[in-house]
Amino acid sequence: MFILRRDCAAANIMMDGRPLYPRGHHPVRMNYTPDGVYEIHPLNRQDHPVKYYYIDFGLSCHFAPGDVPLVVGTKGRDKEPPELSDKQPYNPFSLDIFILGNVYLKEFIQKYHGLDFLRPLASQMVKHDPAQRPTAPIALNMFRDIRARLTEPTLRWRLRSREETAPERVVYDTVAAAREGIYRIKKMIV
């Protein structure tokens, strides 16, 4: 059985932050204790990896292998997929690829420096013609190929906002370089 999300936009992707806040955090004020009184700081993601989950399966559908996957509808958070229609059936597999590609473009590539290595994948995923988009297995293989070409320090480096000022960049890059140095020293010792 295949589950199609049809709404895998950024707002429907959530992080389980428990590894970063082992004693919990306030539900609204993330950097405060659960009672909202004391300020706390999350643990480092390098040492405490998190998991991400899809939420809101209200538009999801499922198909058995061999079924023709066609749906209609224009609901969902992302209104940009060109195939959305209340009358003309479309393939929800291709829709999911487009929406996730749009997440890569809008939430990562356009907001942060240094993620252009994702652009070829995202560009393929948001092709106007759904038939020209990669399938999920092909997109996954493209991602794995991209990932294999990246160095570990590149993967650990901080995300740098495109709106960051030069002084902020100097400070944040200095902190990131110090963290990378500490990480390497810890690896040599252990």
Secondary structure, DSSP 8 states (H G I E B T S, - for coil): -EEE-S---GGGEEEE-TTT-TT---SSSTTB-TTS-SB-----TTTS--EEEE---TT-EEE-TTS---EEE--SS----TT-EEEEEE-HHHHHHHHHHHHIIIIIITTEET-GGGHHHHHHHT-SSGGGS--HHHHHHHHHHHHHTS-HHHHHS--EETT--HHHHHHHHHHHHHHHHHHHHHHHH-
